[in-house]
C-alpha cells in the first residue's frame, strides 16, 4: 500500500457483497486474446460514461439474479443422466450378481452398464499364499462393462467401474457406520467390538481387446488401478473376428483405524448429473491436485445438481473444491488438508442474458453462447488462468459459455459489453442504415483538423473499449489503468517499424483508428449515441451488407435481429451487386475504419492503394481469413489480400502485447511524431488540414 494516500478497509459480511464490490475493478481482456489483467480501482466519471449502458446492464442483471437459483437444467438444458443399482433378479446369471445401469432422463433403455458379482471365499484355493490364508478374503469379478458407442469419450466406463468398486468397498472393506458423510473424518470411531467383519477383496476381470483398440483397454484399466495378473494371454479367433483376453485384477484392502480414508462420494444418491468438459482457448483446462504437484492434470468431469448450485467431480468421484485463497483443486480421498469444506464444492451459476430490456422479460437463455459466471461460496469466480491454463478463482468475474449440444463449459475472453455491442450492430447495421450513414458523413462537413491533432483526441479513448476504464487517485490526478487508443496506435506503428515494413504501412498503423474522432467532432449525435445505444466508431469485425451473410460471421447467433435477412434482395451470394464487381464497389458495415478509408480518399493523400485497402478491409475477417465473398471479389482484391491479412496479424499481435503496457505521455508521443512519423506524413501528403 506504499504511496497510497488513503486505504479503505471493508469488512465484508456476506459473499454477495464481496462479489458486487469485486465488479468495481478494471478488466483488461483483449478482444481476440485470452489474457487478463486487473486493477482494483473505481472508474472515473469521464471514461465510465462511455460504457454506462453495457456496464449497468450486466452488473444490474447479476444483482437481480443473485436471489435466483439457477441449476443444472438452466446451465445445460435438455436431458440428464442417473444411475440405478440392481441386485440379483431373473436376469442374473452369476452368484451374487449386481449391476449398475446408466440412464438418460429422456429415453428408455440403459446407455451403459457394468455387471459384477462377489462372494466371501469360504474355502481357500490351492493357489492361495500363506498371507492370504491368514486374511478374510472376498472374491469379485467384473463380467461386463459396456458403454454404447455414441456415449464414449467421456469416461463413463470409468464412472461405472468406480461406482462398482465403491459399492464393493462399502460392502466388504468399510465399516459404514463409522463413515457418516463423504467429507466427515472428525467423528470418533466405534470400538472394534461394534465394527462389522471386514474383508479384503480380490476383484478380477478380463480385458478383451480386438485389433482396433489394441492396448487401449489395458491402459484404461491400468489408469483405474488394475494390474495384469498373468502373462498368459488368450488369443481367440472366430472367422473374421480376432481378439485377445488379458487377465487383470484390482485388490481392495479392508479399512483400518490407522489408515482411514475419506470415503468416495457415490453418484447413486444424486438425482441427476451430466458429463461435461471444462475447456479454454487451449482445450481441456487442467487442475492442480491437492498433493501439490507442479503440473496440472486434465480430467473428465461430471456436473451434478446441489442444494445451492452445482458441483463438479471427476468420474472417479473426486470433487472440485475452491479454497478461500483462490486455489482450485480436487479433493483427494487421502488428503486431510481440507477438513472443513462445507460449501466449498458448490458453485452458483449466474446468467447474463443477451436481452436488451431485462425489466419486462423473464429469464431466457437466448443462445448457447450467452454468458455465465460460476461463483464460489467465498464470493470469488471460477476461471481458467491464462498463464498456467489451470482452474483458479479470482475476485474478478470470468465468463463461461454453456453448450448443451456437446456438453461443455468454455471459459471465454468474451464479455457482456462486447456481446451487447455486437447485438446492437446486428440489429442496426442494415443496407439502408449503411447508405444513410454515408449520405450523412461523406460530405465531410464536421470540421478541419490535422491527423496529428486527431491523434491527440483519441488519447481520451480506451484501447480496449469493452473492458478498460481509467481511475483517479485521491489527489485527483488521472491514472490510466489501461493504455489509450493513441498509445496502441503509436505502439503498432513502432511494431511495423521494428519489423522493417514499408514507411506507408507504419503510417497506416498510426492513423487507422482515427475514425473514433467522429465522437469528438459530432458530440450531439454520434457522441450521445455512442454513450447510450451503439458506438459505430469502434473497430470491430465487419461484413458486407447487401448480400447473403456468411455463416462464420462474428456473433452470427444475432443474425435474426437484422431485417436484411428477411429481404429476398439480400439473400443471394451476390445480392444487389454484380458478380465479381470487387470489394471497392460494395458497402461494408459503417464503422470508424470505413469512415477513415473514405476520409483518406476524399482528402487525396499520396498513400498507395495497398494502404487504403489495409484501412478498409483489415476488419473483414470473413474475406481475408475465411475466404468468403468469392462471388463478388475480383483479381484486384486477391492482390490486396496478403497486405490486408498481414496488417491484421500485426494489429492482433500488438493488441495482445499492449495489454499491460504503460500509457505513453504527450511528450513521448510528440517526440515519436517529430523524430520519425512527421516526415512520413509529409511524404504521403498527410501533414495538412483534412476535411472531416
C-alpha positions as CSV (number, residue, x, y, z in Angstrom):
1,X,0.0,0.0,0.0
2,X,3.0,2.3,-0.2
3,X,2.3,5.5,-2.0
4,X,-1.4,5.4,-1.4
5,X,-2.8,8.4,0.5
6,X,-5.9,6.6,1.7
7,X,-6.6,3.0,2.4
8,X,-10.3,1.9,2.6
9,X,-10.7,-1.4,4.6
10,X,-14.1,-3.1,4.2
11,X,-15.2,-5.9,6.4
12,X,-17.5,-7.9,4.1
13,X,-20.0,-10.0,6.0
14,X,-21.7,-11.6,3.0
15,X,-20.3,-13.2,-0.1
16,X,-23.0,-11.3,-2.1
17,X,-21.5,-8.0,-1.1
18,X,-18.0,-9.2,-1.9
19,X,-18.8,-10.2,-5.5
20,X,-20.6,-6.9,-6.1
21,X,-17.6,-4.9,-4.8
22,X,-15.3,-7.0,-7.0
23,X,-17.1,-5.6,-10.1
24,X,-15.8,-2.1,-9.3
25,X,-12.5,-3.1,-10.9
26,X,-10.9,-2.6,-14.3
27,X,-10.9,-5.6,-16.6
28,X,-8.4,-5.7,-19.5
29,X,-9.1,-8.5,-21.8
30,X,-8.0,-8.4,-25.4
31,X,-10.9,-8.7,-27.9
32,X,-9.2,-11.5,-29.7
33,X,-7.0,-12.9,-26.9
34,X,-7.3,-14.7,-23.7
35,X,-5.0,-12.8,-21.3
36,X,-6.5,-10.7,-18.5
37,X,-5.1,-8.1,-16.1
38,X,-6.9,-6.2,-13.4
39,X,-6.6,-3.1,-11.4
40,X,-8.6,-2.6,-8.2
41,X,-9.8,0.9,-8.9
42,X,-13.1,2.7,-9.4
43,X,-13.7,4.2,-12.9
44,X,-13.6,7.9,-13.3
45,X,-16.8,9.6,-14.5
46,X,-15.2,10.6,-17.8
47,X,-14.5,7.2,-19.1
48,X,-17.1,5.4,-17.1
49,X,-19.7,7.3,-19.1
50,X,-18.6,5.7,-22.3
51,X,-19.6,2.3,-21.0
52,X,-22.5,3.2,-18.8
53,X,-25.1,1.2,-20.7
54,X,-23.4,-2.1,-21.1
55,X,-21.8,-1.8,-17.6
56,X,-25.1,-1.2,-15.9
57,X,-27.0,-3.8,-17.8
58,X,-24.9,-6.9,-17.0
59,X,-23.9,-5.8,-13.5
60,X,-27.5,-5.0,-12.7
61,X,-28.6,-8.3,-14.0
62,X,-26.2,-10.1,-11.8
63,X,-27.5,-8.2,-8.8
64,X,-31.1,-9.1,-9.8
65,X,-30.2,-12.7,-10.4
66,X,-28.4,-13.1,-7.1
67,X,-31.5,-14.3,-5.4
68,X,-32.5,-16.7,-8.1
69,X,-31.4,-20.3,-8.2
70,X,-30.0,-21.4,-11.5
71,X,-29.3,-25.1,-11.6
72,X,-28.0,-27.8,-13.9
73,X,-31.0,-27.6,-16.2
74,X,-30.7,-23.9,-16.6
75,X,-27.0,-24.2,-17.4
76,X,-27.2,-27.2,-19.7
77,X,-30.9,-27.6,-20.6
78,X,-32.0,-30.9,-22.1
79,X,-31.5,-34.4,-20.7
80,X,-29.7,-35.6,-17.6
81,X,-28.2,-38.9,-16.5
82,X,-29.0,-41.1,-13.5
83,X,-27.5,-44.3,-12.1
84,X,-29.5,-47.3,-10.9
85,X,-28.2,-50.2,-8.8
86,X,-29.9,-53.6,-9.1
87,X,-29.1,-56.8,-7.3
88,X,-29.9,-60.4,-8.4
89,X,-33.2,-60.8,-10.3
90,X,-34.3,-63.1,-13.1
91,X,-31.6,-61.8,-15.4
92,X,-28.8,-62.7,-13.1
93,X,-26.5,-65.5,-14.3
94,X,-23.9,-65.4,-11.6
95,X,-24.0,-66.0,-7.9
96,X,-24.1,-62.7,-6.0
97,X,-24.6,-60.7,-9.2
98,X,-25.2,-57.0,-9.2
99,X,-25.5,-54.4,-11.9
100,X,-25.2,-50.6,-12.2
101,X,-27.1,-49.1,-15.1
102,X,-26.8,-45.6,-16.6
103,X,-29.9,-44.0,-18.0
104,X,-30.9,-40.8,-19.9
105,X,-33.8,-38.9,-18.5
106,X,-35.5,-38.6,-21.9
107,X,-35.0,-42.1,-23.3
108,X,-35.8,-45.7,-22.4
109,X,-33.1,-48.3,-22.0
110,X,-29.6,-48.1,-20.4
111,X,-26.9,-46.3,-22.3
112,X,-24.1,-48.0,-20.3
113,X,-23.9,-50.8,-17.7
114,X,-21.5,-52.8,-15.5
115,X,-22.3,-56.3,-14.3
116,X,-20.2,-57.8,-11.5
117,X,-20.6,-60.4,-8.8
118,X,-19.0,-61.1,-5.4
119,X,-19.0,-63.6,-2.6
120,X,-17.0,-64.4,0.5
121,X,-14.3,-67.0,0.0
122,X,-15.3,-69.9,2.2
123,X,-12.6,-72.3,1.3
124,X,-9.1,-71.1,0.4
125,X,-7.9,-72.2,-3.0
126,X,-4.8,-74.3,-3.6
127,X,-3.0,-71.4,-5.1
128,X,-3.6,-69.2,-2.0
129,X,-0.5,-67.9,-0.3
130,X,0.2,-68.1,3.4
131,X,-0.6,-64.4,3.8
132,X,-3.9,-64.9,2.0
133,X,-4.8,-67.8,4.3
134,X,-4.4,-65.5,7.3
135,X,-6.8,-62.9,5.9
136,X,-10.5,-62.6,5.4
137,X,-10.9,-62.6,1.6
138,X,-13.8,-61.8,-0.7
139,X,-13.8,-62.6,-4.4
140,X,-15.3,-60.4,-7.0
141,X,-15.4,-60.3,-10.8
142,X,-16.3,-57.8,-13.4
143,X,-18.3,-59.6,-16.1
144,X,-19.5,-56.8,-18.4
145,X,-18.5,-53.2,-18.8
146,X,-20.2,-51.7,-21.8
147,X,-20.9,-48.1,-23.0
148,X,-22.9,-47.5,-26.2
149,X,-20.6,-46.2,-28.9
150,X,-22.3,-42.7,-29.2
151,X,-21.6,-42.1,-25.5
152,X,-17.9,-43.0,-25.4
153,X,-15.2,-40.5,-24.9
154,X,-16.5,-39.0,-21.6
155,X,-15.0,-41.8,-19.3
156,X,-18.5,-43.1,-18.5
157,X,-16.9,-46.5,-18.3
158,X,-14.5,-45.2,-15.7
159,X,-17.5,-43.8,-13.8
160,X,-19.3,-47.2,-13.8
161,X,-16.1,-49.0,-12.7
162,X,-15.5,-46.6,-9.9
163,X,-19.1,-46.9,-8.7
164,X,-18.8,-50.7,-8.7
165,X,-15.6,-50.5,-6.7
166,X,-17.1,-48.0,-4.3
167,X,-20.0,-50.4,-3.7
168,X,-17.7,-53.4,-3.1
169,X,-15.6,-51.3,-0.6
170,X,-18.8,-50.3,1.2
171,X,-20.0,-53.9,1.3
172,X,-16.7,-55.6,2.3
173,X,-13.9,-53.2,3.2
174,X,-15.5,-50.3,5.1
175,X,-17.4,-50.1,8.4
176,X,-20.1,-47.8,7.0
177,X,-21.4,-46.9,10.5
178,X,-18.1,-45.1,11.0
179,X,-18.4,-43.2,7.7
180,X,-21.2,-40.7,8.3
181,X,-20.5,-38.3,5.4
182,X,-18.3,-38.1,2.4
183,X,-16.1,-35.5,4.0
184,X,-16.6,-36.2,7.7
185,X,-13.4,-37.6,9.1
186,X,-13.6,-36.0,12.6
187,X,-16.2,-38.3,14.2
188,X,-14.8,-40.7,16.8
189,X,-14.5,-44.3,15.6
190,X,-16.6,-47.0,17.2
191,X,-14.9,-49.8,19.1
192,X,-13.6,-52.9,17.4
193,X,-16.4,-54.8,19.1
194,X,-19.0,-52.8,17.3
195,X,-17.5,-52.9,13.9
196,X,-18.6,-55.4,11.3
197,X,-16.3,-58.1,9.9
198,X,-14.2,-56.6,7.1
199,X,-12.6,-58.3,4.1
200,X,-10.0,-57.7,1.5
201,X,-11.4,-58.1,-2.0
202,X,-9.7,-59.6,-5.0
203,X,-11.6,-58.2,-8.0
204,X,-10.7,-59.8,-11.3
205,X,-11.7,-59.1,-14.9
206,X,-10.7,-60.0,-18.4
207,X,-9.8,-57.1,-20.7
208,X,-11.0,-58.2,-24.2
209,X,-9.3,-56.2,-27.0
210,X,-9.7,-56.5,-30.7
211,X,-7.2,-55.1,-33.2
212,X,-9.0,-51.8,-33.4
213,X,-8.2,-50.8,-29.8
214,X,-5.1,-52.8,-29.1
215,X,-3.5,-51.7,-25.8
216,X,-6.2,-49.0,-25.2
217,X,-8.4,-51.2,-22.9
218,X,-5.4,-52.4,-21.0
219,X,-4.3,-48.8,-20.5
220,X,-7.8,-47.8,-19.4
221,X,-7.9,-50.4,-16.6
222,X,-4.4,-49.6,-15.6
223,X,-5.4,-46.0,-15.0
224,X,-8.3,-47.3,-12.8
225,X,-5.8,-49.1,-10.5
226,X,-5.9,-52.6,-12.0
227,X,-2.8,-54.7,-12.9
228,X,-2.1,-57.6,-15.2
229,X,-2.0,-60.8,-13.1
230,X,-0.7,-63.2,-15.7
231,X,1.4,-63.2,-18.8
232,X,-0.8,-66.0,-20.2
233,X,-2.9,-64.1,-22.7
234,X,-5.6,-65.9,-24.6
235,X,-5.9,-65.2,-28.3
236,X,-9.3,-66.1,-29.8
237,X,-10.3,-66.1,-33.4
238,X,-13.8,-66.5,-34.7
239,X,-13.8,-66.5,-38.5
240,X,-13.1,-62.8,-39.4
241,X,-13.1,-61.6,-35.8
242,X,-10.0,-61.9,-33.6
243,X,-9.4,-60.6,-30.1
244,X,-7.3,-61.3,-27.0
245,X,-8.2,-61.7,-23.3
246,X,-5.8,-60.3,-20.7
247,X,-6.4,-61.3,-17.1
248,X,-6.3,-58.3,-14.7
249,X,-7.1,-57.7,-11.1
250,X,-7.6,-54.9,-8.5
251,X,-7.2,-55.6,-4.8
252,X,-9.3,-53.7,-2.3
253,X,-7.9,-53.5,1.2
254,X,-10.1,-53.6,4.3
255,X,-10.1,-50.2,6.2
256,X,-8.2,-49.9,9.4
257,X,-8.3,-47.3,12.2
258,X,-4.7,-46.5,11.5
259,X,-5.2,-45.8,7.8
260,X,-8.6,-44.3,7.5
261,X,-9.5,-42.6,4.2
262,X,-12.2,-40.2,3.2
263,X,-14.9,-42.2,1.5
264,X,-15.5,-41.7,-2.2
265,X,-18.8,-40.0,-2.9
266,X,-21.2,-42.2,-5.0
267,X,-23.4,-40.6,-7.6
268,X,-26.0,-43.2,-6.9
269,X,-27.7,-40.8,-4.5
270,X,-27.6,-37.9,-6.9
271,X,-30.9,-37.2,-8.7
272,X,-29.3,-36.0,-11.9
273,X,-25.9,-35.3,-13.4
274,X,-24.2,-34.8,-16.7
275,X,-20.7,-35.4,-18.2
276,X,-19.2,-32.0,-19.0
277,X,-15.9,-30.7,-20.5
278,X,-14.3,-27.6,-19.0
279,X,-12.4,-26.1,-21.8
280,X,-10.4,-22.9,-22.5
281,X,-8.6,-21.5,-25.5
282,X,-6.0,-24.4,-25.4
283,X,-8.6,-27.2,-25.0
284,X,-9.3,-29.0,-21.7
285,X,-8.5,-27.0,-18.6
286,X,-6.2,-28.6,-16.1
287,X,-6.5,-28.8,-12.4
288,X,-3.6,-29.0,-9.9
289,X,-4.1,-31.9,-7.4
290,X,-4.2,-31.1,-3.7
291,X,-1.0,-33.0,-3.2
292,X,1.0,-30.0,-4.5
293,X,2.0,-31.4,-7.9
294,X,3.5,-28.7,-10.1
295,X,1.8,-29.9,-13.3
296,X,-1.9,-29.7,-13.8
297,X,-3.9,-32.7,-14.8
298,X,-6.8,-32.9,-17.3
299,X,-9.8,-34.7,-16.0
300,X,-13.2,-35.9,-17.4
301,X,-15.8,-34.1,-15.4
302,X,-19.3,-34.6,-14.1
303,X,-21.6,-31.8,-13.1
304,X,-24.5,-32.5,-10.7
305,X,-27.2,-30.5,-9.0
306,X,-26.5,-29.4,-5.5
307,X,-28.8,-27.7,-3.0
308,X,-27.5,-24.2,-3.7
309,X,-25.9,-24.6,-7.1
310,X,-23.9,-27.2,-9.0
311,X,-20.9,-29.4,-8.1
312,X,-18.1,-30.7,-10.3
313,X,-16.5,-34.0,-9.7
314,X,-14.2,-36.3,-11.7
315,X,-15.6,-39.6,-13.0
316,X,-13.7,-41.3,-10.2
317,X,-15.6,-39.3,-7.5
318,X,-13.1,-36.5,-6.6
319,X,-14.9,-33.2,-6.1
320,X,-13.6,-29.8,-7.4
321,X,-13.0,-27.6,-4.5
322,X,-12.4,-23.8,-4.2
323,X,-10.4,-22.5,-1.2
324,X,-10.7,-19.0,0.2
325,X,-7.2,-18.3,-1.1
326,X,-8.4,-18.7,-4.7
327,X,-6.7,-22.0,-5.4
328,X,-8.9,-24.7,-7.1
329,X,-8.0,-28.4,-6.7
330,X,-9.6,-31.8,-6.5
331,X,-10.4,-33.2,-3.1
332,X,-8.3,-36.4,-2.8
333,X,-9.6,-39.2,-0.7
334,X,-6.5,-39.4,1.4
335,X,-5.8,-35.7,1.8
336,X,-6.8,-34.1,5.1
337,X,-5.7,-30.6,4.1
338,X,-9.4,-29.6,3.8
339,X,-11.1,-30.8,6.9
340,X,-13.9,-28.2,6.9
341,X,-15.1,-27.9,3.3
342,X,-18.8,-27.4,3.8
343,X,-20.0,-25.5,0.7
344,X,-16.5,-25.3,-0.8
345,X,-17.5,-27.7,-3.6
346,X,-20.6,-25.7,-4.6
347,X,-20.6,-23.1,-7.4
348,X,-23.6,-20.9,-8.1
349,X,-24.3,-20.3,-11.8
350,X,-25.4,-16.7,-12.6
351,X,-26.7,-15.9,-16.0
352,X,-26.1,-12.8,-18.2
353,X,-28.7,-12.8,-21.0
354,X,-28.4,-11.1,-24.3
355,X,-31.7,-9.4,-24.0
356,X,-31.6,-5.6,-24.1
357,X,-34.5,-4.9,-21.7
358,X,-34.5,-7.2,-18.7
359,X,-37.2,-5.5,-16.7
360,X,-40.2,-6.8,-18.7
361,X,-38.8,-10.2,-19.7
362,X,-38.3,-13.3,-17.6
363,X,-35.0,-15.2,-17.8
364,X,-34.4,-16.7,-21.2
365,X,-31.3,-18.3,-22.5
366,X,-31.2,-16.7,-25.9
367,X,-28.3,-18.7,-27.3
368,X,-25.7,-21.3,-26.4
369,X,-23.1,-18.5,-26.5
370,X,-24.7,-16.3,-23.8
371,X,-22.6,-15.8,-20.7
372,X,-22.5,-17.3,-17.2
373,X,-20.4,-16.7,-14.2
374,X,-19.7,-19.5,-11.6
375,X,-19.5,-18.0,-8.1
376,X,-18.0,-19.9,-5.2
377,X,-19.2,-19.7,-1.6
378,X,-16.3,-17.3,-0.9
379,X,-17.6,-14.7,-3.4
380,X,-14.9,-15.5,-5.9
381,X,-15.4,-16.6,-9.5
382,X,-14.2,-19.8,-11.3
383,X,-11.8,-19.0,-14.1
384,X,-9.1,-20.5,-16.3
385,X,-5.8,-18.9,-15.5
386,X,-4.3,-17.6,-18.8
387,X,-0.7,-18.5,-17.8
388,X,-0.9,-21.9,-16.1
389,X,-4.0,-23.0,-18.1
390,X,-5.4,-24.4,-14.8
391,X,-8.6,-23.6,-12.9
392,X,-8.5,-21.0,-10.2
393,X,-10.8,-18.5,-8.5
394,X,-10.5,-14.7,-8.7
395,X,-12.4,-11.7,-7.3
396,X,-12.9,-10.5,-10.8
397,X,-15.7,-12.2,-12.8
398,X,-14.7,-14.6,-15.5
399,X,-17.2,-15.6,-18.1
400,X,-18.3,-19.0,-19.4
401,X,-20.4,-20.2,-22.3
402,X,-22.5,-23.3,-21.8
403,X,-23.1,-25.5,-24.8
404,X,-25.8,-28.2,-24.3
405,X,-25.1,-29.8,-27.7
406,X,-21.6,-31.0,-26.8
407,X,-22.0,-30.7,-23.0
408,X,-19.2,-28.2,-22.5
409,X,-18.5,-25.1,-20.4
410,X,-16.0,-22.9,-22.2
411,X,-14.1,-20.2,-20.3
412,X,-14.1,-17.3,-22.8
413,X,-12.5,-13.9,-23.2
414,X,-15.9,-12.7,-24.4
415,X,-17.6,-10.2,-22.1
416,X,-21.2,-8.8,-21.7
417,X,-20.3,-5.3,-23.1
418,X,-18.8,-6.8,-26.2
419,X,-21.8,-9.0,-26.8
420,X,-24.2,-6.1,-26.3
421,X,-22.1,-4.1,-28.8
422,X,-22.4,-6.8,-31.5
423,X,-26.0,-7.4,-30.7
424,X,-26.8,-3.7,-31.4
425,X,-24.5,-3.9,-34.5
426,X,-26.6,-6.8,-35.9
427,X,-29.8,-5.0,-35.1
428,X,-29.0,-1.6,-36.6
429,X,-26.5,-2.2,-39.4
430,X,-28.7,-2.9,-42.4
431,X,-28.1,-2.0,-46.0
432,X,-30.4,1.0,-45.6
433,X,-28.5,2.1,-42.5
434,X,-25.2,2.0,-44.3
435,X,-26.5,4.1,-47.1
436,X,-27.9,6.7,-44.8
437,X,-24.7,7.0,-42.8
438,X,-22.7,7.5,-46.0
439,X,-25.1,10.2,-47.1
440,X,-24.7,11.9,-43.7
441,X,-20.9,11.7,-43.1
442,X,-19.3,11.5,-46.6
443,X,-19.8,15.2,-47.3
444,X,-17.1,15.8,-44.7
445,X,-18.6,18.9,-43.1
446,X,-17.7,18.2,-39.5
447,X,-14.7,20.5,-39.5
448,X,-11.0,20.6,-40.3
449,X,-8.0,19.2,-38.4
450,X,-4.7,17.6,-39.0
451,X,-4.1,13.9,-38.4
452,X,-1.7,14.6,-35.6
453,X,-4.4,16.7,-33.9
454,X,-6.8,13.8,-34.2
455,X,-4.2,11.5,-32.5
456,X,-4.3,13.8,-29.5
457,X,-8.1,13.5,-29.4
458,X,-8.1,9.7,-29.2
459,X,-5.9,9.9,-26.1
460,X,-9.2,10.0,-24.1
461,X,-10.5,6.8,-25.7
462,X,-9.5,3.4,-24.2
463,X,-7.6,0.9,-26.4
464,X,-9.9,-1.9,-25.2
465,X,-13.3,-0.1,-25.1
466,X,-15.3,-3.1,-23.8
467,X,-13.0,-3.7,-20.8
468,X,-10.9,-0.7,-19.9
469,X,-11.7,2.2,-17.6
470,X,-9.5,4.9,-16.1
471,X,-9.4,5.7,-12.4
472,X,-8.3,8.6,-10.2
473,X,-6.3,8.6,-7.1
474,X,-7.3,10.7,-4.1
475,X,-5.2,13.6,-5.2
476,X,-7.3,14.0,-8.3
477,X,-4.6,13.2,-10.8
478,X,-5.6,10.7,-13.5
479,X,-4.1,7.3,-13.6
480,X,-4.8,5.3,-16.7
481,X,-5.5,1.7,-15.8
482,X,-5.0,0.6,-19.4
483,X,-3.5,2.2,-22.5
484,X,-5.3,4.7,-24.5
485,X,-6.1,4.3,-28.2
486,X,-3.4,6.8,-29.0
487,X,-0.8,4.6,-27.2
488,X,-2.0,1.5,-29.1
489,X,-1.7,3.3,-32.4
490,X,1.9,4.5,-31.7
491,X,2.9,1.1,-30.5
492,X,1.5,-0.6,-33.6
493,X,3.4,1.9,-35.8
494,X,6.5,1.1,-33.8
495,X,5.9,-2.6,-34.2
496,X,5.7,-2.1,-38.0
497,X,8.9,-0.1,-37.9
498,X,10.7,-2.9,-36.0
499,X,9.6,-5.5,-38.5
500,X,11.0,-3.4,-41.3
501,X,7.7,-2.8,-43.0
502,X,7.4,0.0,-45.6
503,X,7.0,3.5,-44.2
504,X,3.4,3.8,-45.5
505,X,2.5,0.7,-43.5
506,X,3.9,2.4,-40.4
507,X,1.8,5.5,-41.2
508,X,-1.4,3.4,-41.7
509,X,-0.7,1.7,-38.4
510,X,-0.6,5.1,-36.7
511,X,-3.8,6.5,-38.4
512,X,-6.1,3.6,-38.9
513,X,-8.1,4.1,-35.6
514,X,-8.7,7.8,-36.1
515,X,-12.3,7.2,-37.2
516,X,-13.3,7.3,-33.5
517,X,-12.7,11.0,-33.5
518,X,-16.2,11.5,-35.0
519,X,-17.4,11.3,-31.4
520,X,-15.5,14.5,-30.7
521,X,-16.4,16.2,-33.9
522,X,-20.1,15.2,-33.7
523,X,-20.8,15.1,-29.9
524,X,-24.5,15.8,-30.0
525,X,-25.3,12.9,-32.4
526,X,-22.6,10.3,-32.7
527,X,-21.2,11.1,-29.3
528,X,-24.5,10.7,-27.5
529,X,-25.4,7.6,-29.4
530,X,-22.1,6.0,-28.5
531,X,-22.7,6.7,-24.8
532,X,-26.2,5.3,-24.7
533,X,-27.0,2.9,-27.5
534,X,-24.3,1.9,-30.0
535,X,-20.8,3.2,-30.8
536,X,-20.3,2.5,-34.6
537,X,-16.8,4.2,-34.5
538,X,-15.2,1.3,-32.5
539,X,-13.1,-1.1,-34.6
540,X,-14.9,-4.5,-34.5
541,X,-15.3,-7.2,-37.1
542,X,-17.0,-6.1,-40.3
543,X,-19.0,-7.7,-43.1
544,X,-20.5,-6.9,-46.5
545,X,-24.1,-5.6,-46.4
546,X,-26.5,-6.1,-49.3
547,X,-25.8,-9.8,-49.9
548,X,-26.1,-13.1,-48.0
549,X,-24.3,-13.1,-44.7
550,X,-21.6,-15.9,-44.2
551,X,-22.3,-18.5,-41.5
552,X,-18.9,-17.7,-40.0
553,X,-19.8,-14.0,-39.4
554,X,-18.8,-12.8,-35.9
555,X,-21.7,-13.3,-33.4
556,X,-23.8,-14.9,-36.1
557,X,-26.3,-16.0,-33.4
558,X,-27.7,-12.5,-33.6
559,X,-28.4,-12.5,-37.3
560,X,-32.1,-12.9,-36.7
561,X,-32.2,-9.4,-35.3
562,X,-31.1,-8.0,-38.7
563,X,-34.1,-7.2,-41.0
564,X,-32.0,-7.7,-44.1
565,X,-32.0,-11.5,-43.6
566,X,-35.8,-11.4,-44.5
567,X,-35.3,-9.4,-47.6
568,X,-35.0,-11.5,-50.8
569,X,-32.8,-8.9,-52.4
570,X,-30.0,-9.6,-50.0
571,X,-30.4,-13.4,-49.7
572,X,-28.1,-14.5,-52.5
573,X,-24.3,-14.6,-52.6
574,X,-24.2,-11.5,-54.9
575,X,-27.2,-9.8,-53.5
576,X,-27.6,-6.3,-55.0
577,X,-24.1,-6.4,-56.6
578,X,-22.8,-7.6,-59.9
579,X,-20.8,-10.8,-59.9
580,X,-17.1,-10.2,-59.2
581,X,-17.6,-6.5,-59.0
582,X,-14.8,-6.1,-56.5
583,X,-14.9,-5.1,-52.9
584,X,-14.4,-1.4,-53.9
585,X,-17.9,-1.4,-55.2
586,X,-19.8,-2.9,-52.2
587,X,-21.0,-1.5,-48.9
588,X,-19.4,-2.6,-45.6
589,X,-20.7,-2.1,-42.1
590,X,-20.5,1.5,-41.2
591,X,-17.5,1.8,-38.8
592,X,-14.6,4.0,-37.8
593,X,-12.2,2.4,-40.2
594,X,-14.8,2.6,-43.0
595,X,-15.1,6.3,-42.4
596,X,-11.3,6.7,-42.2
597,X,-10.9,5.0,-45.6
598,X,-13.3,7.4,-47.3
599,X,-11.7,10.4,-45.5
600,X,-8.2,9.5,-46.8
601,X,-9.6,9.1,-50.3
602,X,-11.6,12.4,-50.1
603,X,-8.6,14.3,-48.9
604,X,-6.5,12.9,-51.8
605,X,-3.4,11.6,-49.9
606,X,-0.5,10.1,-51.7
607,X,-0.8,6.8,-49.9
608,X,-0.6,3.7,-52.1
609,X,-3.8,1.7,-52.9
610,X,-2.5,-1.1,-50.6
611,X,-2.6,1.3,-47.7
612,X,-6.2,2.2,-48.3
613,X,-7.1,-1.5,-48.7
614,X,-5.5,-2.1,-45.3
615,X,-7.5,0.6,-43.6
616,X,-10.8,-0.6,-45.1
617,X,-10.6,-4.4,-45.1
618,X,-8.5,-5.4,-42.1
619,X,-11.7,-5.9,-40.1
620,X,-13.3,-8.0,-42.9
621,X,-12.0,-11.3,-41.5
622,X,-14.7,-13.3,-43.3
623,X,-12.8,-12.4,-46.5
624,X,-9.1,-12.5,-45.7
625,X,-9.3,-15.3,-43.0
626,X,-12.2,-17.5,-44.1
627,X,-12.2,-16.7,-47.9
628,X,-15.9,-15.8,-48.1
629,X,-17.4,-13.4,-50.7
630,X,-15.8,-15.2,-53.7
631,X,-18.9,-14.3,-55.8
632,X,-18.2,-10.6,-55.5
633,X,-14.4,-10.3,-55.2
634,X,-12.1,-10.0,-58.2
635,X,-8.4,-10.3,-59.1
636,X,-7.6,-6.9,-57.7
637,X,-8.9,-7.9,-54.3
638,X,-6.8,-11.1,-54.4
639,X,-3.7,-8.9,-54.9
640,X,-4.6,-6.8,-51.9
641,X,-5.4,-9.8,-49.6
642,X,-1.8,-10.6,-48.4
643,X,-1.3,-7.0,-47.4
644,X,-4.6,-6.8,-45.5
645,X,-4.1,-10.1,-43.8
646,X,-0.6,-9.2,-42.7
647,X,-1.8,-5.9,-41.4
648,X,-4.5,-7.6,-39.3
649,X,-1.9,-10.0,-38.0
650,X,0.3,-7.1,-36.9
651,X,-2.7,-5.4,-35.2
652,X,-3.7,-8.6,-33.3
653,X,-0.1,-9.1,-32.1
654,X,0.2,-5.5,-30.9
655,X,-3.1,-5.6,-29.1
656,X,-2.0,-8.7,-27.1
657,X,1.4,-7.2,-26.3
658,X,-0.2,-3.9,-25.3
659,X,-2.4,-5.2,-22.6
660,X,-0.1,-4.4,-19.7
661,X,1.9,-1.6,-21.2
662,X,2.1,1.9,-19.7
663,X,0.3,4.7,-21.4
664,X,2.5,7.0,-23.5
665,X,2.7,10.6,-22.3
666,X,2.1,13.6,-24.5
667,X,5.8,14.3,-24.6
668,X,6.6,10.7,-25.7
669,X,4.1,10.8,-28.5
670,X,5.3,14.3,-29.6
671,X,8.9,13.0,-29.7
672,X,8.0,10.0,-31.8
673,X,6.0,12.2,-34.2
674,X,8.7,14.8,-34.6
675,X,11.6,12.4,-34.9
676,X,10.1,9.9,-37.3
677,X,6.4,10.0,-38.3
678,X,6.1,13.7,-39.3
679,X,8.5,13.1,-42.2
680,X,6.4,10.2,-43.4
681,X,3.2,12.2,-43.1
682,X,4.8,14.9,-45.3
683,X,6.0,12.4,-47.8
684,X,2.5,11.0,-48.3
685,X,0.7,14.4,-48.1
686,X,-0.8,13.6,-44.7
687,X,0.6,16.6,-42.7
688,X,-2.0,19.2,-43.7
689,X,-5.5,20.1,-42.6
690,X,-8.0,17.4,-43.6
691,X,-11.8,17.9,-44.0
692,X,-13.6,15.7,-41.6
